[in-house]
């Protein structure tokens, strides 16, 4: 059973944090700036915004009810976060990463920001229990045999 839990955690890590890539000096500085420039509430707002965005997918929207007003409020909160990051908190770091490492490094840094925000979701006990619930339906013997 412990082996199955470890496998589940590994699978989740790969699913949620799949694009690990080399970060240069300036991207590292920008990542650190994002980390310090965003509050716990900012990260909650980013999580809400990402959830609303994902919930708008046609395959998923039938399971959620997010009003246009909720979308608008969430968009406004995130716009303020990005304005603060771009114009105040991390302005120099963003300019430097674009100048010295390119826009791909900037994209990677924003992926990192999403990971920072969403990591708080995955440490919540309710979320972890819900995610790991699929283990009840795995055939552990078949899975173990496939690796032997």
Backbone torsions as a table, in degrees:
resi	resn	phi	psi	omega
1	UNK	NA	-40.2	178.4
2	UNK	-60.7	-37.7	179.8
3	UNK	-62.7	-38.8	179.4
4	UNK	-67.2	-39.7	178.5
5	UNK	-64.7	-43.5	178.8
6	UNK	-62.6	-40.6	177.9
7	UNK	-63.1	-43.2	178.2
8	UNK	-60.7	-43.9	178.8
9	UNK	-64.0	-41.6	177.9
10	UNK	-61.7	-46.6	179.4
11	UNK	-60.3	-42.4	179.1
12	UNK	-64.4	-41.2	179.4
13	UNK	-61.8	-43.8	178.8
14	UNK	-65.1	-38.0	-179.0
15	UNK	-68.3	-47.6	-174.4
16	UNK	-86.2	-24.7	-175.5
17	UNK	-127.6	49.8	-168.9
18	UNK	-76.3	-29.6	-171.4
19	UNK	-99.5	68.7	174.6
20	UNK	-81.2	128.2	-178.8
21	UNK	-141.6	165.5	178.9
22	UNK	-64.9	134.0	175.4
23	UNK	-113.4	128.5	176.9
24	UNK	-77.5	179.6	-177.2
25	UNK	-56.9	-44.1	-175.9
26	UNK	-76.1	-34.0	174.7
27	UNK	-66.9	-38.8	175.9
28	UNK	-58.8	-43.6	178.7
29	UNK	-64.2	-40.4	178.8
30	UNK	-67.9	-41.3	176.2
31	UNK	-56.3	-46.2	-179.9
32	UNK	-63.5	-39.5	178.3
33	UNK	-63.1	-44.5	177.9
34	UNK	-58.2	-40.8	-178.6
35	UNK	-62.9	-43.5	-177.5
36	UNK	-83.3	-23.9	-175.9
37	UNK	-82.6	-15.3	-177.6
38	UNK	-106.5	131.0	178.8
39	UNK	-84.8	171.4	174.8
40	UNK	-57.6	-42.2	179.1
41	UNK	-65.9	-38.3	175.9
42	UNK	-58.2	-43.6	-178.5
43	UNK	-67.2	-36.9	175.0
44	UNK	-63.5	-42.2	178.8
45	UNK	-64.6	-38.7	176.4
46	UNK	-65.2	-41.0	177.5
47	UNK	-61.1	-44.8	179.2
48	UNK	-60.2	-46.6	-179.4
49	UNK	-60.9	-44.5	178.7
50	UNK	-64.6	-41.1	178.5
51	UNK	-61.9	-46.6	179.1
52	UNK	-60.0	-40.9	179.0
53	UNK	-63.4	-47.1	179.3
54	UNK	-64.3	-38.7	-179.1
55	UNK	-67.2	-14.2	178.3
56	UNK	-82.2	-7.1	177.6
57	UNK	-65.7	135.8	-176.7
58	UNK	-55.6	-30.7	180.0
59	UNK	-75.4	-16.7	-174.1
60	UNK	-114.5	-28.7	-171.9
61	UNK	-58.3	-24.2	179.2
62	UNK	-67.3	-16.0	-179.3
63	UNK	-95.2	-5.5	-176.9
64	UNK	-130.5	160.8	174.5
65	UNK	-133.3	93.6	178.1
66	UNK	-111.6	120.0	-177.5
67	UNK	-75.0	160.8	176.9
68	UNK	-64.0	-31.1	176.5
69	UNK	-65.0	-42.1	177.2
70	UNK	-62.7	-43.0	177.1
71	UNK	-59.3	-46.2	-177.7
72	UNK	-63.2	-44.9	179.2
73	UNK	-62.5	-42.0	179.8
74	UNK	-65.1	-44.2	177.8
75	UNK	-59.1	-40.7	179.9
76	UNK	-64.7	-42.2	178.7
77	UNK	-61.8	-45.0	-177.8
78	UNK	-69.0	-36.4	176.6
79	UNK	-58.8	-41.5	178.5
80	UNK	-64.5	-39.6	177.9
81	UNK	-61.7	-48.3	-178.3
82	UNK	-66.5	-39.2	175.9
83	UNK	-59.5	-44.9	179.1
84	UNK	-61.5	-44.8	-179.8
85	UNK	-65.1	-49.8	-175.1
86	UNK	-70.8	-41.1	-171.9
87	UNK	-95.2	-19.0	-174.5
88	UNK	-127.2	-74.1	-169.5
89	UNK	-60.0	-45.4	-171.4
90	UNK	-123.9	23.4	-176.0
91	UNK	-55.5	-51.2	-178.2
92	UNK	-64.5	-42.6	-178.9
93	UNK	-64.5	-37.4	178.7
94	UNK	-67.3	-45.3	177.8
95	UNK	-59.3	-44.0	-178.2
96	UNK	-66.3	-42.4	-178.2
97	UNK	-65.2	-38.6	177.9
98	UNK	-67.0	-44.7	-177.4
99	UNK	-64.2	-45.6	-170.7
100	UNK	-100.1	-21.1	-176.4
101	UNK	-128.9	-8.4	173.4
102	UNK	91.4	173.1	-176.2
103	UNK	-71.0	-23.8	177.0
104	UNK	-64.9	-38.0	176.8
105	UNK	-65.6	-35.6	176.5
106	UNK	-65.0	-43.6	177.2
107	UNK	-60.0	-44.2	178.9
108	UNK	-62.0	-37.9	179.5
109	UNK	-66.3	-38.2	178.0
110	UNK	-71.3	-30.7	171.5
111	UNK	-62.9	-40.5	177.5
112	UNK	-61.0	-41.1	177.2
113	UNK	-59.6	-42.6	176.4
114	UNK	-61.9	-38.1	178.6
115	UNK	-67.6	-39.5	177.7
116	UNK	-59.3	-48.0	-177.7
117	UNK	-64.6	-48.3	-173.9
118	UNK	-74.5	-17.8	-179.6
119	UNK	-61.9	-30.0	178.7
120	UNK	-68.0	-25.8	177.1
121	UNK	-68.8	-41.2	-173.5
122	UNK	-76.4	-16.2	177.4
123	UNK	-89.5	-8.6	177.1
124	UNK	-68.9	130.3	-175.9
125	UNK	-59.3	-42.2	179.8
126	UNK	-61.2	-42.7	179.8
127	UNK	-66.4	-45.5	179.9
128	UNK	-61.2	-43.3	178.3
129	UNK	-62.1	-43.2	-179.3
130	UNK	-64.5	-43.3	-179.8
131	UNK	-64.0	-40.6	-176.0
132	UNK	-80.6	-6.4	-176.4
133	UNK	-60.7	-26.9	179.9
134	UNK	-60.7	-20.6	179.2
135	UNK	-56.7	-28.7	179.3
136	UNK	-61.5	-22.4	-175.3
137	UNK	-105.5	-1.7	177.3
138	UNK	-79.6	141.6	174.0
139	UNK	-89.9	98.1	-174.0
140	UNK	-61.7	-38.2	-179.9
141	UNK	-63.5	-48.3	179.4
142	UNK	-60.8	-40.8	-178.2
143	UNK	-65.0	-46.6	179.5
144	UNK	-63.6	-41.0	179.1
145	UNK	-62.2	-33.6	-178.3
146	UNK	-67.4	-18.6	179.1
147	UNK	-100.9	-0.1	179.0
148	UNK	-97.9	NA	NA
